[in-house]
Amino acid sequence: MNNSQGSVVDSKSNDYRTIEQTMEKLSGGTRRLAAQLTTTASFESLWNVLTDYDRLNLYIPNLLLSKKIYQKNNNVHLKQVGSQDFLGMKFSAEVTINLFEEKELGLLKFSLIKGDFRKFEGSWKIQNTKDNTKNSLIYDLTVQGCQWMPIGMIEKRLKKDLSENLMAVDKQAKISVI
């Protein structure tokens, strides 16, 4: 993962994974966040978890709803609703995203069709590590809130959510092994 100028990098370690994270402040209140987790979970189990669209809300924290509303070949449209407690208030956001699956590359690219953001796009990527015993799971998100949404105030929350999302996918992939 590249760490460009103006980014913040955090690392968290334990026995089996490392999370690296970057955050860039872009113009117009836009933020680009990326997080990477190294895991022993297999490519297939990670892919199966990420593409189990109607069940993502069962294990991704703060995701209230994830529903596939369209699929043709490797193009999927999802409706998702997330919720947060922020400064004692309940905040929820809804998006409909266009998602493109490229399994041979371990890539799920998504972009906003409509929703509570001006921009919401990014990708999930699974790649084998150099030693071939682990995989990297990378989540990259570029987000721009609506005018009423103070992105600067919620960027810390977004960073925390990225790590939690990666760990939730990793955990589910490890217990879903057939």
N, C-alpha and C positions, 0 to 999 in steps of 0.2 A: 504494500500500500504506500503510495507516495505521500509524503508530508510536505505540502507546499507552504510557501511563506504565508504567515497570518493564521496558520493552523495551530491547534492545540493537540498534543498527543498524550493519551493516557494509556497505561498498561496495567493489567491485572493478571496475576499469575496464580496458578495452583498446580496440582500434580499433572493434569492432563490437558490444560488449555491455557491459552494466552489471548487476551483481548487487547487489540490495539485500536485506537480510535483517533480520528482527525475531525476537525471542524473548521470550515472556511466561512468567513463573512463575505458575501457577495453583495453587489449593489441592489438597491431597492428592497432591503430587508430580507433578502434571500440568504439561506444557509445551505451549505453542502456539508453533510455529515457522512462519514464512512466508518465502519467498524469491521474488524476482522477477528475471527475466533479460530484457533487451531484445535482440531478434534480428532479423536480416534473413530468417530462414527463414519460409516461407509458412505460412499457417494450415493448409492442406491437408496439407503435409508434417509439420508438428508433430502434427496430429490423427492422421495415419496412424501415426506412431511411437508415440504414447501409447496407441493402441487396438490395436496389434499385440501383444496380451497374452501370447501364447505365446513371444514372442521378446524381451521386455523384458530378460530376464536376459543376453542376448547383448551388451548395451551399457550397462546400468545397473550401475555398480560395486557390488560386494558383494551383488548380488542373484543368488543361486544358482539359484533356480527361480521361474518365473512360469508358471502353468498355468490356462487357462480351464476351469472345471469345470461351468459352467452359463451359458446365455445364452437369454433370451427377449426379443425386441425390443431395447430399449435398457437392459435390466437384465442385468448380468453378475456372476457370482461367480468370484473368482480365489483360487487358493492361491499364496502367495508365501513363499519362505524367503530370509532375508538372513543374512549372516555377517560378522563383524568380528573383527579381532585387537584385543583390548583388554587393556592391561597385560600383554602376553605370553601371554594366554590366548585361545583361540578361543571366540567367543560366537556363537550363532546363534539366530534367532527365526523362528517360523512364524506366519503369519496366513492366515485365510480372510476375504476382504472382499467386501462387497456393493457393487457399483459401478453408478452410474446415469449413462448418457451423455446429455448435452443438447448435441448438436453445434451447433444453431442459436445457442446461447449460448457455445460454445467451452468447455463445462464438463463435467468428470468428477468426480462426487462419490462418495466412498467412506466406508464405515463397517465396523467390525469385526463379523464373525459369530462367529468364535472364534479363539483364538490365544494367544500368549505375552504379551499385553498386556491390561490392564484396559480401556484405551481406545486406539483407533487409528482416527482418522477425519480426513477433510479433503477436499481437492480439488486438481485440476489445472485451470487456467483459461488460455485463450488469448484475448487481446484485442488489437485493432488499436490502435496508438499514435495520438496526435493528428495527427501529420503523415502518417499512412497509408502510410509507407514501411517500417515495422517492426511487429513484434508483441511483446507482452509475454507471457511464459510465467510463470505464477505457481503455486507449489506451496505449499499451506497444510496443515499437519499438527498435529493435537492428539493427544498421546500420553501415556498413563499406564502406567508399567511395573507389573509384578506386585511383590509385597512383596519378593521376593528380588532385584529388579532396581534397582540404585541409579541412578535417573534423573538425579540431580544430577551423578553422575560421567560419565554418557554424553551429557549435553546438548551438550558441545562436539563430540563425535563426530557427533551428529545434525545440528548446524549445518553441519559440514563436508560431510556426506552430502547435505544439501539442495542445496548449491551444486554438488556433483559430479553429482548427478542431473539438475539443470537443464542443465548443460553437456553431459552425455552425450546427453540428448534433443535439444538444439540441434545437436550434432555429427551425430547420426544423421539428423536431419531435413534437414540440408544435403547429406549424401552420398546420401540416398535420393530426391532430386529426380528426377523422371522427365523 
